[in-house]
Every structure is written in structure tokens, then in C-alpha cells.
Amino acid sequence: MIAHPISNSVFSRILNWGFRRYVRRFVRRNFNAVRIANPCYAEQISAGPIICFINHPGWWDPMTAVLMTDQFFAGHHFAAPMDADALKSYPILERLGFFPVAKDSVAGAKEFLRTSRQLLESPATALWLTPAGKFHDVRQPASFQNGLSHIADHDFVGTLLAMAIEYTFWNERYPELLIEFSKPIDCSQLPAERDERTRVLENALQETQTSLAQRAVARDATAFVTLSEGRSGIGGFYDMWRRLALWARGDNFQSRHQAVQPDSAGVTPGGIK
């Protein structure tokens, strides 16, 4: 079995801790809030390796995956493929869980499958995949490539989880990071035929994307569990004017245009771990 991308050396552990801390702070600085629909599905994951397959709406996806690993799969090691040429420019990312994949080659596809299967032999692996292999909107159906159905066969003893992502603007200057999980998928219940298995997994992600898109359009924060609130308000002269106007009326200043109420699960918005 190959060594996990995140080694157990003291340096690697410190590096990984620092990177995850950086991701949490970076997300808080750049998003109004991080909101999750159906977090209970991620919390239902039993011990063993995890394959989390996601849509690919934007540049933020790797950071979102790291954040969700930290939040929901803290006992697991993050792992994700990355274009080999890009990884050469940032070799330190290999210590953070990324492994190289040569794109558009048979040899690269075989190496991706071999590495993924070997990583998943460890019950502490959380492997993140974008099976469509390209950027696409949360409302846009995308056909999967064959990699996921090759890995998620009946020999895989673990759990699959679809996760939809959307980055959207609501009422604030900064965008919302919206996430929705599917119900956990048991590989033993998937069709034996590979193409049919691919269609089942495509449908699982598409249904999750559709549900998330409907929640995003509704702009209802109470349909989510709010994990974290970041920056709000506009700042500068505009917020100064709002402060003065509220002070004149004897009201308190609220930087957000719309206060967030407790979410649908009855949980008051809190911070990311």
C-alpha cells in the first residue's frame, strides 16, 4: 500500500494544521456565511473510508472540500487528485493530501485508479472527486467520466456521499457558500454493471444539485445550518451613514442587511470548528 499523501511526520502534521487554519480564515474573510443543508447525512457516516463526489462550480472547490473534511470528517485524511503539471508548481500541496494525475492519457487514468484504490485501503481516507472532470454550474447536469464507477465497485468497503456546492450572492456584499449533502450511498446496493452504476451516481448528485439550487433561489437562511458567518456590510461612507441614522433613532447598528435567524434544525449559527 502506498504512503498516504499526508505523512505522520511532525512537520507534515504542523503543516496540515496550519493549512486548515488558513482555509478557515480565508473562507471567513471572503464569504458572508457558510451554510449547510442536510448536515445530518454527513454526520451519519460510519467508520471507514469515504468517497465524496461533488459538482465543480468554481476555483473554491478544493478549499471547500478541505473545510468540509475538517468540519465533518475530522478523523479522516483529506485526499484529492490534482493535475500533475499544476502540482509540480506547488509541490507542498502533496503534503496536504493532493496527488498528481496526468490528464488526457491512458497511463494517467490507470495511475489515478491505482492511487485512489490504494488510498482507500485506509479506513481514515476521505477521497474527494469531481467525476464530471470539468467546471459546471450547480443547475447544469454533467455526465460523469468513468473513474468514480471504477473505484466505487463492490470491492470498495466504505461510504459514498454526493455533495452539491453553490457560491451565490444574496443580500450582502460578500457571497454565500452553500452546500448540500445527499443520503449516504452503500456501494453494495449499486448496480453491478458499470455504466448503470455511473447513471445512479450521476442522478444522486444531480438530485442534490437541484435541491440546493431551489434553496439558493429561495434565499432562506433557515433552510440551512449556518456553520460560520464572515464579513458583512459595505463599509466606508455607506455604513458610517447607516450608523449615524440608526444612532439618531436610538437603534443599534447591524452590519448585515438581514439578520440570520436560528436555522431549521433549531441550531443558532455558530463558528466553524
C-alpha positions as CSV (number, residue, x, y, z in Angstrom):
1,M,0.0,0.0,0.0
2,I,1.3,3.5,-0.9
3,A,2.0,6.0,1.8
4,H,-0.8,8.5,2.4
5,P,-0.1,12.0,0.9
6,I,-0.2,13.3,4.5
7,S,2.6,11.7,6.3
8,N,2.8,11.3,10.1
9,S,6.0,13.4,10.4
10,V,5.8,16.3,12.9
11,F,6.5,18.8,10.0
12,S,3.6,17.4,8.0
13,R,1.2,17.4,10.9
14,I,2.1,21.1,11.7
15,L,1.8,22.0,8.0
16,N,-1.6,20.4,7.7
17,W,-2.9,22.0,10.9
18,G,-1.7,25.4,9.6
19,F,-3.2,24.9,6.2
20,R,-6.6,24.0,7.6
21,R,-6.5,27.0,9.9
22,Y,-5.6,29.2,6.9
23,V,-8.5,27.8,4.9
24,R,-11.0,28.6,7.7
25,R,-9.8,32.1,8.0
26,F,-9.6,32.6,4.2
27,V,-13.2,31.5,3.8
28,R,-14.5,33.7,6.6
29,R,-12.8,36.7,5.0
30,N,-14.3,36.1,1.6
31,F,-17.8,34.8,2.3
32,N,-20.7,36.2,4.1
33,A,-21.6,32.8,5.5
34,V,-21.1,29.1,5.1
35,R,-24.4,27.3,5.1
36,I,-25.1,23.5,5.0
37,A,-28.3,21.7,4.1
38,N,-28.8,18.1,5.4
39,P,-25.6,18.0,7.6
40,C,-27.1,15.0,9.3
41,Y,-26.3,12.9,6.3
42,A,-22.5,13.6,6.7
43,E,-22.8,13.0,10.4
44,Q,-24.3,9.6,9.8
45,I,-21.1,8.3,8.1
46,S,-19.8,5.3,9.9
47,A,-16.2,4.3,10.3
48,G,-14.3,3.5,7.1
49,P,-13.1,5.3,4.0
50,I,-15.3,7.9,2.3
51,I,-15.6,8.9,-1.3
52,C,-17.3,12.4,-1.5
53,F,-18.1,13.3,-5.1
54,I,-19.1,16.8,-5.9
55,N,-20.1,19.2,-8.7
56,H,-17.3,21.6,-9.8
57,P,-18.7,25.1,-9.9
58,G,-15.5,27.1,-9.2
59,W,-12.0,27.8,-8.1
60,W,-13.0,27.5,-4.4
61,D,-13.9,23.8,-4.6
62,P,-10.6,22.3,-3.1
63,M,-10.8,24.7,-0.2
64,T,-14.5,23.8,0.3
65,A,-13.6,20.2,0.4
66,V,-10.8,20.8,2.9
67,L,-13.2,22.8,5.1
68,M,-15.8,20.1,5.0
69,T,-13.3,17.3,5.8
70,D,-12.2,19.4,8.8
71,Q,-15.8,20.0,9.9
72,F,-17.5,16.6,9.3
73,F,-14.7,14.0,8.8
74,A,-12.1,15.2,11.3
75,G,-10.9,11.6,11.8
76,H,-10.1,11.2,8.2
77,H,-7.2,12.4,6.0
78,F,-8.2,14.6,3.1
79,A,-7.1,13.3,-0.4
80,A,-7.8,14.6,-3.9
81,P,-6.4,14.3,-7.4
82,M,-4.8,17.3,-9.0
83,D,-3.4,17.9,-12.5
84,A,0.2,16.7,-12.4
85,D,1.6,19.7,-14.2
86,A,-0.1,22.1,-11.8
87,L,1.0,20.2,-8.8
88,K,4.6,20.5,-10.0
89,S,4.3,24.2,-9.4
90,Y,3.1,23.7,-5.9
91,P,4.8,20.5,-4.6
92,I,4.0,21.4,-1.0
93,L,0.3,20.5,-1.8
94,E,1.3,16.8,-1.9
95,R,1.9,17.0,1.8
96,L,-1.6,18.4,2.3
97,G,-3.3,15.4,0.6
98,F,-3.3,16.2,-3.2
99,F,-1.8,13.6,-5.5
100,P,-0.8,14.0,-9.2
101,V,-2.8,12.8,-12.1
102,A,-1.6,13.1,-15.7
103,K,-4.6,14.4,-17.7
104,D,-5.8,13.0,-21.0
105,S,-3.7,9.9,-21.1
106,V,-4.4,6.2,-20.6
107,A,-1.4,5.9,-18.3
108,G,-2.6,8.8,-16.2
109,A,-6.1,7.3,-15.8
110,K,-4.6,3.9,-14.7
111,E,-2.3,5.7,-12.2
112,F,-5.3,7.6,-10.8
113,L,-7.3,4.4,-10.3
114,R,-4.3,2.7,-8.7
115,T,-3.5,5.5,-6.3
116,S,-7.2,6.1,-5.4
117,R,-7.8,2.4,-4.6
118,Q,-4.6,2.2,-2.5
119,L,-5.5,5.3,-0.5
120,L,-9.0,3.9,0.1
121,E,-7.5,0.8,1.7
122,S,-7.0,3.0,4.7
123,P,-10.2,3.5,6.8
124,A,-9.1,7.0,7.5
125,T,-9.2,8.3,3.9
126,A,-11.7,10.9,2.7
127,L,-11.3,11.0,-1.1
128,W,-12.8,14.0,-2.9
129,L,-13.6,13.7,-6.6
130,T,-15.2,15.8,-9.3
131,P,-16.4,13.0,-11.6
132,A,-17.6,15.3,-14.4
133,G,-14.0,16.4,-14.8
134,K,-14.9,19.9,-15.7
135,F,-16.3,23.1,-14.3
136,H,-20.1,23.4,-14.4
137,D,-22.9,25.3,-12.8
138,V,-25.0,23.8,-9.9
139,R,-28.0,23.9,-12.2
140,Q,-26.3,22.2,-15.1
141,P,-26.4,18.4,-15.5
142,A,-23.0,17.0,-16.3
143,S,-22.2,13.5,-17.4
144,F,-19.6,11.6,-15.3
145,Q,-16.4,10.2,-16.6
146,N,-15.7,6.5,-15.7
147,G,-13.3,7.0,-12.8
148,L,-15.8,7.0,-10.0
149,S,-17.7,3.9,-11.0
150,H,-14.4,2.1,-11.4
151,I,-13.4,2.9,-7.8
152,A,-16.8,2.6,-6.3
153,D,-17.3,-1.1,-7.1
154,H,-18.4,-3.9,-4.9
155,D,-14.8,-4.3,-3.6
156,F,-14.9,-0.9,-2.0
157,V,-15.8,-1.2,1.7
158,G,-16.8,2.3,2.6
159,T,-19.3,5.1,2.0
160,L,-20.2,7.3,-0.9
161,L,-21.6,10.7,-0.4
162,A,-22.8,13.2,-3.0
163,M,-22.2,16.9,-2.2
164,A,-23.5,19.9,-4.1
165,I,-21.8,23.3,-3.9
166,E,-23.0,26.8,-4.9
167,Y,-21.4,30.2,-4.5
168,T,-24.0,32.9,-4.7
169,F,-24.9,36.4,-3.7
170,W,-27.9,37.1,-1.5
171,N,-28.3,40.3,0.4
172,E,-24.7,41.2,1.4
173,R,-21.5,42.4,-0.3
174,Y,-19.9,39.0,0.1
175,P,-21.3,35.7,-1.3
176,E,-22.8,32.8,0.4
177,L,-21.1,29.4,0.4
178,L,-24.0,26.9,0.1
179,I,-23.6,23.1,0.5
180,E,-26.0,20.2,0.5
181,F,-25.3,16.6,1.2
182,S,-27.1,13.5,-0.2
183,K,-28.0,10.5,1.8
184,P,-25.0,8.2,2.3
185,I,-24.8,5.6,-0.6
186,D,-23.9,2.0,0.1
187,C,-21.8,0.5,-2.7
188,S,-23.2,-3.0,-2.1
189,Q,-26.6,-1.6,-3.2
190,L,-25.3,-0.2,-6.5
191,P,-25.8,-2.0,-9.9
192,A,-23.1,-4.4,-10.9
193,E,-22.9,-3.0,-14.4
194,R,-20.5,-0.1,-14.6
195,D,-22.5,2.2,-16.9
196,E,-25.7,1.7,-14.9
197,R,-23.7,2.4,-11.7
198,T,-22.5,5.6,-13.2
199,R,-26.0,6.7,-14.0
200,V,-27.2,6.0,-10.4
201,L,-24.3,8.2,-9.1
202,E,-25.0,10.9,-11.6
203,N,-28.6,11.0,-10.6
204,A,-27.7,11.2,-6.9
205,L,-25.5,14.3,-7.4
206,Q,-28.0,15.9,-9.9
207,E,-30.9,15.5,-7.4
208,T,-28.7,17.1,-4.7
209,Q,-27.7,19.9,-7.0
210,T,-31.4,20.6,-7.9
211,S,-32.4,20.7,-4.3
212,L,-29.6,23.1,-3.4
213,A,-30.4,25.3,-6.4
214,Q,-34.0,25.6,-5.2
215,R,-32.8,26.5,-1.7
216,A,-30.4,29.1,-3.2
217,V,-33.2,30.7,-5.3
218,A,-35.4,30.9,-2.2
219,R,-32.7,32.9,-0.3
220,D,-33.9,31.4,3.0
221,A,-31.1,31.0,5.5
222,T,-33.4,29.0,7.8
223,A,-33.3,26.1,5.3
224,F,-29.6,25.6,6.2
225,V,-27.5,25.1,9.3
226,T,-25.2,28.2,9.4
227,L,-21.7,27.0,10.3
228,S,-20.0,30.3,10.1
229,E,-20.6,34.0,9.5
230,G,-17.9,36.0,7.9
231,R,-17.7,39.6,6.6
232,S,-20.8,41.7,6.2
233,G,-21.8,45.2,5.4
234,I,-20.5,47.5,2.8
235,G,-18.1,49.6,4.9
236,G,-16.8,53.1,4.3
237,F,-19.2,56.1,4.0
238,Y,-22.3,53.9,3.4
239,D,-22.0,52.1,6.7
240,M,-21.0,55.2,8.5
241,W,-24.2,56.9,7.3
242,R,-26.3,53.9,8.4
243,R,-24.6,54.1,11.9
244,L,-25.5,57.8,12.2
245,A,-29.1,57.3,11.0
246,L,-29.6,54.5,13.5
247,W,-27.9,56.3,16.3
248,A,-30.3,59.3,15.7
249,R,-33.3,57.0,16.1
250,G,-31.8,55.3,19.1
251,D,-31.4,51.9,17.3
252,N,-28.3,49.6,17.4
253,F,-26.3,49.2,14.2
254,Q,-26.4,45.8,12.4
255,S,-23.9,45.5,9.6
256,R,-25.9,42.8,7.9
257,H,-28.9,43.9,5.9
258,Q,-30.9,40.9,7.1
259,A,-30.3,39.3,10.5
260,V,-29.9,35.5,10.4
261,Q,-32.4,33.6,12.5
262,P,-31.8,30.2,14.0
263,D,-31.7,27.5,11.3
264,S,-34.4,24.9,10.6
265,A,-32.7,22.4,12.9
266,G,-33.0,24.8,15.8
267,V,-29.3,25.5,15.9
268,T,-28.1,29.0,16.5
269,P,-25.5,29.9,13.9
270,G,-22.0,29.1,15.2
271,G,-18.4,29.0,14.2
272,I,-16.6,26.6,12.1
273,K,-14.5,24.2,14.2
